[in-house]
């Protein structure tokens, strides 16, 4: 299998708490970031899309980790 990074999309893990989630989503909207998906069972995270860099996202209050989104393609040869 090989992976390719999706440009301008990141998985953002955030600290627990509904208040921090709301504040973080407002912060994303103010920076022109679009929330593509939310996850809460396996991890407290969101997939966001926008022109911010990984380093810029890491500095936002309430953000624990930032990962680049990757797509995988299986090779069944």
Residue pairs with C-beta under 8 A, 6 or more apart in sequence:
1 72
1 73
1 74
1 75
2 72
2 73
2 75
3 70
3 71
3 72
3 73
4 70
4 71
4 73
5 68
5 69
5 70
6 68
6 69
6 70
6 71
8 49
8 50
8 51
9 36
9 47
9 48
9 49
9 68
9 69
10 47
10 48
10 49
10 54
10 57
10 66
10 67
10 68
10 69
11 45
11 46
11 47
11 66
11 67
11 68
11 69
12 24
12 45
12 46
12 47
12 48
12 57
12 63
12 65
12 66
13 43
13 44
13 45
13 63
13 64
13 65
13 66
13 67
14 20
14 21
14 24
14 44
14 45
14 46
14 62
14 63
14 64
15 44
15 62
15 63
15 64
16 44
20 61
20 62
21 44
21 62
23 61
23 62
24 46
24 60
24 61
24 62
24 63
25 35
25 46
27 60
27 61
27 62
28 34
28 35
28 46
28 48
28 50
31 50
31 52
32 50
32 51
32 52
33 48
33 49
33 50
33 52
34 48
34 49
34 50
35 46
35 47
35 48
36 46
36 47
36 48
36 49
37 46
37 47
38 45
38 46
38 47
39 45
39 46
39 47
47 69
48 57
54 66
54 68
57 63
57 66
58 65
58 66
